Amino acid sequence: MAATEARRASDEEYDVIVLGAGPTGENLADRAHAAGLSAAIVESELVGGECSYWACMPSKALLRPVTARSEARRVPGLKEAADVPLDAPAVLAHRDAFTSYWKDDGQVRWLDSVGIDLVRGQGRLAGPRRVVVDGGRVLTARHAVAVCTGSRAVLPPIPGLAAARPWTSRDATSAKAVPGRLVVVGGGVVGVEMATAWRALGASVTLLVRGDGLLPRMEPFAGHLVAESLAEAGAFLRTGVEVREVRREAPGGAVTVVLDSGDEIIADELLIATGRAPRTEDIGLETVGLTPGSWLEVDDSCRVTGVTGGWLYGVGDVNHRALLTHQGKYQARISGAAIAARARGVPILESDLWGAHAATADTLAVPQVVFSDPEAASVGLTAAAAERAGHRIRVVDQDLAAVAGASLYADGYRGRARMVVDLDREVLLGATFVGPGVGELLHSATVAVAGEVPLERLWHAVPAYPTISEVWLRLLEAYRG
């Protein structure tokens, strides 16, 4: 008993302990600290996490030159100048700069500047409110421990795949050279973006998709338009196929991908982009009655359900609500406010839709941009999802190319816009845009969906002429008839 008491007395105490220093963990610790709570953040890799070094930033740094050249090729006076191969070494160097050369000095300085303690090492839960780092240093939390460890790529159980050492998303965004031949397995966001980037940089790309199209979580026309563009860029797309076997005879040698049809494709690299799993397999979940490696079930304040005392939070990818960096940061703001409120004994509003302590947008207003060529952007529910949810809806579609701003943006502009209207309330449930530059249209749609702005009020939101945003007027005109 005395030894236990002595050990606990030596523990380092904080109000909040955060496992994982990615954008989610950083934002949660910042919100808790801003509310007057002390916070420590534990990280075994680089401060800044997946987004900064292997996902959002490097992928978009690779893609921006691709889309800029594509758009310049459609502008009079630039067409000839832009009709040249991309300078691959310059693009890769640009990517390296945006990852800070895989060094986290700047992120660490930010933590220092806001008064958040950084503890380097692998943090594991060791019972209620306790975290042990690398088996030695012990941290205790007065109020909350937040698991913000994110997710990792998963390799499906295909014979020979693991031994072939395929690329995952991390390898695809950090590769030092352009492969001659690249096979991409998966038609989701990672597969589409990386096929777009590496094809433009000079690789011969074959995209293999088990389903019947790309971007299956978006409106069907989004995947169709992106697939058309990839084909025009010279990528090969095969749908309705599965990989039966993978062979790589020597490290660094060619890889053979065997399809269920018996066809074989030979490539220099193979990217698997078919799914993710939570990074919760080695963080001590078993010490608090949870299953290692599982997604964390949470309430709308991101507090893990089924843990006595309500001190454990699962924020960001680990809760499987919306696996996007900006949604993780949003959840961090919500849960940080909830932790601070509970610490002060303030009533919590997690059951209050759109309230200060409820991450309602995770289910009703999730925005996403796929930085392909063309871009695909969506927020809220698709038409199919809205119908499954029992809404009485009307779908309104518009050709983006018919808007004056689009024709000025690029010759031969191709795109489409859709809004999904709740007929009972006459508010937007969702919106989707596909076309060059549409990512910057998305926030207006997000405000309309999250704010549940009545369509009769949106009629008074006048889009500037001549911009692509004028598509809002065309959509509303079509709805009003």
N, C-alpha and C positions, 0 to 999 in steps of 0.2 A: 504493500500500500504506500509506504513511504517513498519507494523508488518511483512509483507512478506519479505521485504528487510532485516529486522533484523534477521528473521529466516534463510534466505539464507546465511547471513554473518556468522552464527554460524555453518554452515555445515562444515564437514571435507572433504577436497578435496584431490583427488588422480587422477593420470592420468588414471588408469585402476582400475575398481572394478570387482571382480570375485565372483559370487554366486556359492558356492560349492567347498569344499576343498578335493575332491577326486583326483586321479592321473591326470585327465584332468585339473581341476582347478589349481592344484599345478604347473603343467608344463606350463600352459598359463601365470600365474603370474610370474613364474621364467623367461620365455622368454621375457616378457614385461620389467621386472626389469633389466635383462641383457642388454636390449637395451637402458637403461637409463631412463625408465619411473617408476614413483612411483606406487605401487600396494597395494591394500588391498584385502583380501579374507574373505568372510563371510561364516560361517559354523554353522549349527544347530545341527549336530551330531559329529562324530569323524573325526578329521583331518586324511586324508588317504582314507576316503570314502568306498564305497561298496567293491572294490577290496581287500583292505587290511584286512577287518574284516569279510566279509560275502560272498566273492565270490572267486576270483583267489587264494589268499594265503591259506585260510583254506581248500578249496576244493582240491588243489594240495597237501597240507600237508596230507590230508586224503588218497589221491590216491597214493602217492609215495611208501609207504610201500606195497601197494597192488601190484603194477607193479613190484617192486623189488623182492618180494617173488615169483611172477609168473615167472619171468625170471630166478631166481635162481633154480626153480624147473626143468628148462630145460637145466641146465648146469651140465655136469658130475662132480662128486665130491661134488656137493652141493645139489643134488636132495633130498637125504634122510634128510639132516639137515634142508632143507627149507620146508619139507612137514609137517608143524605144523600150528596150528591155529595162526592167528595174535593176538598179545597182545593188545586187544582193549583199555584198559586204557592207555597204553603207546602211542598208536597211537593218541588218543584224547588229551593226554597231549602234544604230539608233535604239534598237530594242535593248541592248545591253545598258545603255545610259538610263533608260527608263526603269530598269530594275536596280539602279544604283550599283551595278556590277555585282549584284548579289551580296551586297554588304548592307548592314542595317544601322550604321552609325547615326544617320539622320533621324531614324525612328527612335533610337535610344535617347538621343538628345531631346526629342519631343517629350518622351515620358519623364525625363528629368525635369524639363521645364514646367510641367504641370503637377509635379509632386507625386508621381506614381512610382512605387518601388518596383524594380525589375529583378526577378529571381531567375537565373539561368538554370535549366535542367528539366528533367522529366518529372512532372508533378503527378502524384497519385493520391486519391482519397484514402484516408485511413480512419474511417468512421465519421460520425457526425462532426461537421465543421472543421475537420483536420485534413491537412495536405502535407504529405512527406515528399521532399524533393530529392531525387537520386538516392533514396534510401537513407538519407541522413537528416538534412535540415527540416525542421518541423514548423509549419505555419498553422495558426488557428484563426478562425473567423468568428467575430462576435455576432455577425448577422447573416452573412450569405457566402456561399461558394458558387461561382458561376462557371460551368463547363462551356468553353468557347473554342473547342479544339478542331472544329471544322470537319471536313470530309476528305476522302482520298479516292483515287481511281481504283476500280475493281477489274480484275482480269477474269473473264468468264472461263468455265472449266472446259476448255478446248484442248484436245490432245496435242502436246508439243508446244503449246503457246508459251507457257512460263519459261521453258528452256530456250525458246527463241529470243527471249529478252526484247519484247516489243516495246515501242514507245507507249507511254501514257501521256496524258495532257502535259505533265511537267516536262517530259522530253521534247514534246512537239513545240513548246513555247521557248525552250532554252537551247535547242540544237545549234551547233556552231557552224554547220554547213548545210547547203541545200542538197537533199538526197536526189539521185537521178530518177528513181521510181519510188513512189510512195503509195501504199494501200492504206486507206482509212476505213475502219469498220465502225459504223454508227452514223446515223443521220440526224443526231441532235445538234445542239449549239456548238459543242466542241468540234465534232466531226465536220460540220459545215464551215465554221470559221477557219479551221486549220487546212481544210481542203482548198479554201479560197486563197489563203495566204501562200501556201507552199506551191500551188499551181502558178500563181502570179510570179513567184520568185524563180520559177524555171523547172520545178519538178513535174514529172509525168504522174498524174494523180488518178487513182481509181477509188471510187467511193462505193462501199458495199453496205447495203441497208436491208435489214430483215423485213421491214414493213413495206408499204407500197409508196412511200414518199418521204420527203425531208421535213424536219421541224414538226413532228406529230402533235406537239402540245399547242401549236398555233392554229389559226384558221387554215384550211387546206390550201387556199390560194397562195399563202406565204411560201410554203415549201415548193409549190409548183413554179412560181416565178424565180425563186432562188435556184432551183434545179435547172431551169432553162438557161439561166445566166452562167452557171458552172459548165454546162455542156458547151455553150458558145465560147467559153474560155479555154476549152480543150480538155476538161476533166471528163472521165468516164464514170457514169453512174449506173449501178446495177441494183435494182430493187427486188424484194422477194427472195433474197438469197441468205444462206447461212454458211458460216465457216465450219467445216468439218474437222480440219486438221491443219497444223502449221509445222513446217520443217525449216530448220536452219542448221546446216551441216557444220559450219564453223563460225566462231564469234566474229562479227563484223562482216560476214559473208552475206550472200543473197538469201532472202527468205522466200519460201514457197507457201502460198496460201491455197489450200484445197477446199473447194466449195462443196455443198451438199449435192450438187449436180455432177460432181466429179471433175469439173473444170479446175485448172490450176493457174494461178497468177504468180509470177515471179517479180519480186520487188527488192529494193535495197533497204527499205524500212517499212515497218508495219505499225500503224497507230491504232490502238484500241480505245474507242471513245463510246463505251456502251453502258456506263453506269458508275455510281459512286457509293461508298459506304461510310458510316460515321467513324471518326477517329476516337473511338471510345473503348478500344479493346484492351488498353493497358493503362487505365487511369483509376483503377481501384473501385470500379462500380460495385463489385461483389461485396465490398465492405459496408455498403449501405443498402443491400438487398436488391440491387439491380443486376442485369445481365451484361457482362463485358461484351463489347462489340455491338451493342444494340443502339437503335435510335432512341432518343430520350422523349418520352411522352410528357407534354407540358400543357399548362393552362394558358389562357391568353396573356398572362403577364410573364410567360416563359418560366414559371416555377414548375419543377419536375413533380409530377403527380406520384403519389404512393410512397413518398419519403417522409417519415415522421418528423415533425417540427417545421416543415416547409422552408428549410434553409438552402436547398439545392436548386439551382437554376440551370437550364439547358438552352443556350442562346445561339442562333445562327444555324449553320448546316446540321448540327447534331440533332436538332429536333425535327428535321425533315419537313418543315412547314413550307419553306420557300428557299431553295438552295441558290441564292444570289447574294453577292456582296452587299448591295444596297439594302436588301431586306434584312440581312444580318445586322447591319448598322442601325436600321430602324428598330429591330427587336432590342438591340442594346440600349437605345434611348428609352424605350418603353420599360424594359426590365430594370434599368438603372433607376428610373423614377420610382418604380414599384418597390425596389429594395430600400431606397431612401425613405419612402413613405412608411413602409412597415417598420423600419428602424426607429422612426419617430412616433410610431403608434397612430399614424394618420389612417383613416379608413381608405381601403383600397377599392378602386373602381374597375376591376378586371372584367366584371360582367356588364359594364357600360359600353355598348357598341361605340367605337370611335373615341372612347374615353382616354384619359391620360395614362392609364395603366393597362390598356388592352391593345394587342397587336392585331387589330381588325384588318388592316390592309393585307396581311398575309393570306387571307382567304378571299377578299373582295376586290382588292385593287393592286395586284402585283404588277409592276411595270418591268418590261424586259426589252432589250435591244439586241438583236443578232447583227454583228458588224460584218455581214457578208456583203457581196456586191450583186444585187442591191441590198440595202439594209432592210431588216424586218423588225417592226416594233409593235408591241402589244401591251395592253393593260386590261385588267379585269377578266371577265368571263368571255370565252368564245361562244358562238351561237349554240354549239352542241352542249357545252357545259351549262349554259343558262337553261336550256331545255331540260337537261338532266336534273337540274336543281328545282324544277317545277315552275319556272317563270313563264309568263305569257309574253312573248317577245315579238319584235319586228326587226328584221335585218335590213340595213340600208347600205348599199354599195355605191362607190363612185370610182371612175377612172381618174387616177391622179394626173395622167397626161393631159386631161382636158382643162386643167387649171393653168391659167396664164403664167403663174410663177414657176410651174414645172417646166413649161416649154422654154422659158428663159434660162432655167437652171442648166438644161442640157438638151441638145438636139436628140430627138428620138427617145425622149424620156418615157420609161415604162413603169407603171406603178398602179396600186389599187388601195383604196381605203374602205373600211367597213366600220359601222357603228351598230351595236346591239342595244336595242331600246327595250326597257321594261314598260310594257303598255299600260300596266295598272298604275304606275307612279309617274310615267313619262320622264324617266331619268335614264342615263346611260348605265348599262351594266358592263360594257366592254367596248374596246376600239382596237383596230389593227390597221397598220399602215405598212405598205411595202413599196420601196422605191429609193433612189439615191437621196441621201440626206434626210430621210424621214425620222431618224432617231431624235432630232431636235423638235419634231412635232409632238413627241410623246408626252411631255410633261403637261401640256394643256389638256390632253385627254385624261391624264392621271388626276389632275385637279377636278375635272368634271365628274369622273367616276367616284373618287374618294369624297368629294364634296356633295355628291348626289344633287348636282345642279339641275333644276328643272329645265327641260328643253325650251320652254317659253322664255326663260331667262337667257339661255345660251344664244337665242336669236338676237339678243342685244349685245353680245360679245362680237364686235365687228372686226374681222380679220383685215390686216393691212393689205393693200393692193400695190404691186403684184407679187404676192408671196405664195409659197406652196400651202401655207396655212389657210388660204382661201377655200381649200377643200372642205373646211368646217361649214362654210356657207352653203356649198353645194350639197353636202350631206343633209343639212337642216332643210334646205329647199325641197329636196327629194322626199324627206319625211313629211313635210307639211303639204306637199302636193301642189 
